[in-house]
Amino acid sequence: MKETCQECKHSRWLVGVGQGFRCDCKENQYKLLNPNSEKRKMPVIPNREFICEHFDLSVTKRNLEKLIFRLNDKMMDGITLSREEISKLDKYKKQLKDIEK
């Protein structure tokens, strides 16, 4: 997994409601991450590959669901998972269960 804003726990995908791809990190409030946008409390992230100094991949429900989805998707495509990937999948599912309790 790449350390980009797309994977960060602070990113918010608000495209469906016309607000774009935004950052809700306290340290980035009113910062101009994208020179083509205005200063706002939740700044617009220029693109999915953008990286800032506040990147955080903490284990969140959203990130676990993404990781599980990617591994399940790989299996659905007929790709056999390695032992390491199977181990990761089991670990992610267990962590997700713990979060949902």
N, C-alpha and C positions, 0 to 999 in steps of 0.2 A: 504494500500500500504506500502510495506516495504521500509525502507530507505537504499537501497543498490545502488551500482554504476549502476545497470541496470536501475534504475528509475531516476538517476541524469541527470540534463540538460547538464552536461559536457561530458557524455559518448558518444562514437561514435562507432557504430557497423560497422566495416570495414572488416568483415570476407569475404564478397563476393569478395573483391578485394585483398585478401590475406594478409591483414594487422592486422587481429585480432580485439579484443575488446579494444579500446583505450580511454584515458582520454585527453581532450583538455583544462583542467583547468590550468590557468597561474601558480598557486601555485604548481602544480605537474609537470611542465615542467622539463625534465631531471632527474626526481626522479625515483628511482627503486622500483616500486610498486610490480613487479613480479620478484623474485630473479632468475628466469630462463630466463630472457630476458635482452636485452642490454639497456643502458641509451639512451633514445631518447626524442625529443621534446614532442611528444605525447606518454607517456608511456603505455605499455600493462597492462591492468587490469587483474589480475590473474583469476578471475571468476565472474560470474554474482551476486554472493552473497557478494562480497567484499564491504567494506565500508571504506571510508577515511574521514578525518576531514573536507574536503571541499565539502561535500555533499550539493547539492542545488536542490530543487524540485520547482524552480520558475515555474510559469505558462508559459509554452511554448506551441506553437502550437502542437508540437510532443507529449507532455505529455497529453494535452487535448484530442487529437485524440486517444491516447491509453486508456484513461479513458472511453471515449465514446464507443470505440470498445468493451471494457470489459463488460460494462453494456448492450450494444446491443446484444453481444454474449450470455450473460446470458438469455436474453429474447428469443433469437432464440432457446435456449436449452429447452424452455418451463418453465423456472423458472419465477415466478411472482416477480417483483421488489417491495420492500417495499416503503412506502411513502417517506422515507428519500432518498432512491436510485433514485426514480423518480425525486425528487427535485434536487438532485445532477446532474442527467443527463440533466435536463433543464438548470441548472446553467452552466454546462460545455459547452453545445451547445451555450448558449448566449455569454460566454467568447470567444469561438472559432470564432463566428461571429464578435465580436468586434476586435479581433486580425486580422482577414482577411480583415477588412475595409481599 
